[in-house]
Amino acid sequence: MWPLSSSNCIMPFSARSAQTCSTPTFTETELFGKMLRIASLALGLALSRGQDDCAHGDGNALLQSRRGNSSLALLSPEDPPNDYSFEEYMKQFQKSYPDKEELQKRKQAFETSLKEVREHNAGKFSWKLGINEFSDYFPQELKAMRGLRKDRTKTGTEAMKEKDTASKGPVMIPDSFDWREKGEYVTPAKNQGHCGSCWAFAATAVIESHAAIRTGILAELGPQMMVSCAPNPRACGGTGGCEGATAQIGFGFVMNNALTYEETVSYSSFWGSSGECTDTMKLHYQHYPVVSVQNYVSNPTNQLGPLMEALVTAGPQAISVDASGWSPYVNGIADFCPTDRNIDIDHAVVLMGYGEENGVKYWTIRNSWGTLWGEDGYIRLIRHEKEQTHCGYDRTPMDGSACADEHVTEQYVCGTCGILFDTSYPTGAHFVGVGSGDVNR
């Protein structure tokens, strides 16, 4: 949930203005309604924190340890003590397992992760790995939790058509750019949990920002409607929901419907169940529509220029990447995905900007693994001088975003971790219904 802005201007239903507003005056009825709204926000925040303690008590313990409020010894994720044990990890991250067999299995995964972290951090690299909530998972489990499929058709229904970006004239591309620094256009990174719903989180985050850029109002929207209700008849990116899909399918769903606020239809798929698209859920998002989009644009495949233009002129971009090495990332400019191995694009994220540090260029990418992961939920990936020719092959495309009726054996992908391969963004993001102020009180 968003706190009140420093100007004390209160926008209804968790939306807030990105522009300066004057001190408001309210009738008694309006004031009561707004006070009720504040109370519901506070309750929602308390509940979300409580839920997070259950689902991510591990992360909360880590946060406490970083702040020095934990009874456990201070843990630096990238530099665990030499005698740091699995038992300490279990306490630090509040882990528990149903039986001894599972405990031994998780201990084995943890020890492998710990060795990887120590070996990497002993070298001279521009990024650090660390111990986190994913350290007791095996690679195949982490892959299942990412949930992207590589859809080159980019269509979930016949009504959605691919459009390439066409420059309307010369576009000045600055040396560095970050939408988080341009105004109140970005909500905090969210956590998809154990559900392969990265595609829905990426689409939702991009829509939030595009609506804010166009209207000046930032609203925190919920991805659950996409996860439970977005149709995926061609099984592009999986069968949908927690089994995976694509950001374009999310955009298509919102074209024909609308997203509502997070607290109206809260995220319930954290533990891996897509949930049913019930009549009650439909009633909620149909009666409280907030943001919709008119269409979406798929940028030309493997081309740097159009992506940079779209990022700077339109807004954050939904992108597809190989995130197979990302789980232990802590900070710095990461250089994953060497082109001489399979670049398995399996994760949807948001390209927020780019920059340079100490002569090293990077991409700024928003993930959906919570704010305790990486750099406040973000990762910086190396941006090569010739990114468009930094290419390789995804030799397992059917494990990614391909549709069930496609038979692709390999795909040529460019950019760090395939960042240029599949990029898109919505057009015509706008507020409707509740979001536009049309509220039946």
Helices and strands as residue ranges (DSSP letters): G 12-14, E 15-17, H 28-67, H 86-92, H 100-121, E 127-129, H 139-146, E 177-178, G 179-181, H 198-215, E 217-219, H 224-229, G 241-243, H 247-256, H 279-287, E 291-292, E 295-298, H 304-313, E 317-321, E 329-334, E 347-357, E 360-366, E 378-382, G 387-389, E 391-394, G 397-399, E 411-414, G 416-418, E 423-427, E 430-431, G 433-436
